[in-house]
């Protein structure tokens, strides 16, 4: 995990001119998500999970990968899995030690950071790309997650 995070940081450092940096960023991001899912499978094997709980957790991650930009709310995923929001939260928290909302927010945050470091995107464009209702809502989300304004983050050299 540390390797992929370091590589993402390197690719998003504008002092380094890497060919295909956007494609490489997506590649490393996908590998990072793959490793996180494998780690979660490892954790599930160490604890007692019913086949149904394992199925729900895997299906939740598949749905999040597909819809995290369009849908930021846990209820959407619970509806798609035909379970209550409360049950989905219980199952995912048991497997990942994090709530579904925390997982969705973490993925949104990583995507936001990648998009902000792309010099052609301004904060308003990133808010639109990630399906936030407006720039203010996105800025509040980003500040809550990082304690920094997205515009300040964009200007910073660090990932």
C-alpha positions as CSV (number, residue, x, y, z in Angstrom):
1,X,0.0,0.0,0.0
2,X,2.8,2.4,0.9
3,X,4.5,1.8,-2.5
4,X,1.3,2.7,-4.4
5,X,0.7,5.8,-2.3
6,X,4.3,6.8,-2.8
7,X,4.0,6.3,-6.6
8,X,0.8,8.3,-6.7
9,X,2.6,11.1,-4.8
10,X,5.5,11.0,-7.2
11,X,3.2,11.1,-10.2
12,X,1.3,14.1,-8.8
13,X,4.5,16.1,-8.1
14,X,4.6,18.5,-11.0
15,X,8.4,18.8,-10.6
16,X,8.6,15.3,-12.1
17,X,7.7,15.0,-15.8
18,X,6.5,11.5,-16.2
19,X,5.0,10.4,-19.5
20,X,1.4,9.1,-19.2
21,X,1.2,10.4,-15.7
22,X,-2.6,10.4,-15.7
23,X,-2.8,6.9,-17.0
24,X,-0.2,5.8,-14.5
25,X,-2.1,7.5,-11.7
26,X,-5.2,5.6,-12.6
27,X,-3.2,2.4,-12.8
28,X,-1.7,2.9,-9.3
29,X,-5.0,4.0,-7.9
30,X,-6.6,0.8,-9.3
31,X,-3.8,-1.3,-7.8
32,X,-4.2,0.4,-4.5
33,X,-8.0,-0.3,-4.4
34,X,-7.2,-3.9,-5.4
35,X,-4.8,-4.3,-2.5
36,X,-7.3,-2.7,-0.1
37,X,-9.9,-5.2,-1.2
38,X,-7.4,-8.1,-0.8
39,X,-6.6,-6.9,2.7
40,X,-10.2,-6.8,3.5
41,X,-10.6,-10.4,2.3
42,X,-7.7,-11.3,4.6
43,X,-9.4,-9.6,7.5
44,X,-12.7,-11.4,6.8
45,X,-10.9,-14.7,6.8
46,X,-9.6,-14.0,10.3
47,X,-13.0,-13.3,11.7
48,X,-16.3,-15.2,11.5
49,X,-18.2,-13.8,8.6
50,X,-21.3,-15.5,7.2
51,X,-21.2,-16.1,3.4
52,X,-24.0,-13.4,3.2
53,X,-21.9,-10.8,5.0
54,X,-19.0,-11.6,2.8
55,X,-21.2,-11.3,-0.3
56,X,-22.6,-8.0,0.9
57,X,-19.2,-6.5,1.6
58,X,-17.8,-7.6,-1.8
59,X,-20.8,-6.3,-3.6
60,X,-20.7,-3.0,-1.7
61,X,-17.1,-2.4,-2.9
62,X,-18.0,-3.4,-6.4
63,X,-20.8,-0.9,-6.4
64,X,-18.7,1.8,-4.8
65,X,-16.1,1.4,-7.5
66,X,-18.8,1.8,-10.1
67,X,-20.9,4.6,-8.6
68,X,-18.9,6.6,-6.2
69,X,-18.9,9.7,-8.4
70,X,-22.6,9.6,-9.0
71,X,-23.8,8.5,-5.5
72,X,-22.2,9.7,-2.3
73,X,-25.0,8.4,0.0
74,X,-25.1,5.0,1.8
75,X,-28.8,4.6,1.2
76,X,-28.2,4.2,-2.6
77,X,-25.8,1.2,-2.0
78,X,-28.1,-0.3,0.6
79,X,-31.0,-0.1,-1.8
80,X,-29.0,-1.7,-4.6
81,X,-28.0,-4.6,-2.2
82,X,-31.6,-5.0,-0.9
83,X,-30.6,-4.4,2.7
84,X,-31.2,-1.7,5.2
85,X,-28.7,1.1,5.6
86,X,-28.3,0.1,9.2
87,X,-27.5,-3.5,8.3
88,X,-25.1,-2.5,5.5
89,X,-23.3,-0.3,8.0
90,X,-23.1,-3.1,10.5
91,X,-21.7,-5.6,8.0
92,X,-19.1,-3.3,6.4
93,X,-18.0,-2.0,9.7
94,X,-17.5,-5.6,11.0
95,X,-15.4,-6.4,7.9
96,X,-13.5,-3.1,7.4
97,X,-13.6,-1.4,10.8
98,X,-15.0,1.6,8.9
99,X,-18.5,2.7,8.0
100,X,-19.7,2.7,4.4
101,X,-19.8,6.5,4.5
102,X,-16.2,6.6,5.6
103,X,-15.1,4.4,2.8
104,X,-17.1,6.4,0.2
105,X,-15.6,9.6,1.5
106,X,-12.1,8.2,1.5
107,X,-12.4,7.1,-2.2
108,X,-13.9,10.5,-3.1
109,X,-11.1,12.3,-1.3
110,X,-8.4,10.3,-3.1
111,X,-10.1,11.1,-6.4
112,X,-10.5,14.7,-5.5
113,X,-6.8,14.9,-4.7
114,X,-5.8,13.4,-8.0
115,X,-8.2,15.7,-9.9
116,X,-7.0,18.8,-8.0
117,X,-3.3,18.0,-8.8
118,X,-4.2,17.9,-12.5
119,X,-3.2,21.5,-13.4
120,X,-6.0,21.9,-15.9
121,X,-8.8,21.4,-13.2
122,X,-9.9,24.2,-10.9
123,X,-11.9,23.6,-7.7
124,X,-15.2,24.2,-9.4
125,X,-14.5,21.7,-12.2
126,X,-13.4,19.1,-9.6
127,X,-16.7,19.7,-7.7
128,X,-18.6,19.1,-11.0
129,X,-16.6,16.1,-12.0
130,X,-17.3,14.5,-8.6
131,X,-21.0,15.3,-8.7
132,X,-21.1,17.7,-5.8
133,X,-24.0,20.1,-6.0
134,X,-21.7,23.1,-6.0
135,X,-18.2,24.3,-5.2
136,X,-19.1,25.3,-1.7
137,X,-20.4,21.8,-0.8
138,X,-17.3,20.2,-2.2
139,X,-15.0,22.7,-0.4
140,X,-16.8,21.9,2.9
141,X,-16.4,18.2,2.3
142,X,-12.7,18.5,1.4
143,X,-12.0,20.8,4.4
144,X,-13.8,18.4,6.8
145,X,-11.7,15.4,5.4
146,X,-8.3,17.1,5.3
147,X,-8.5,20.3,7.4
148,X,-7.4,22.2,4.3
149,X,-9.1,24.2,1.6
150,X,-9.1,22.5,-1.8
151,X,-7.5,25.6,-3.4
152,X,-4.7,25.6,-0.8
153,X,-4.2,21.8,-1.5
154,X,-4.1,22.4,-5.2
155,X,-1.2,25.0,-4.8
156,X,0.7,22.7,-2.4
157,X,3.5,20.5,-3.9
158,X,2.6,17.5,-1.7
159,X,0.1,14.7,-2.5
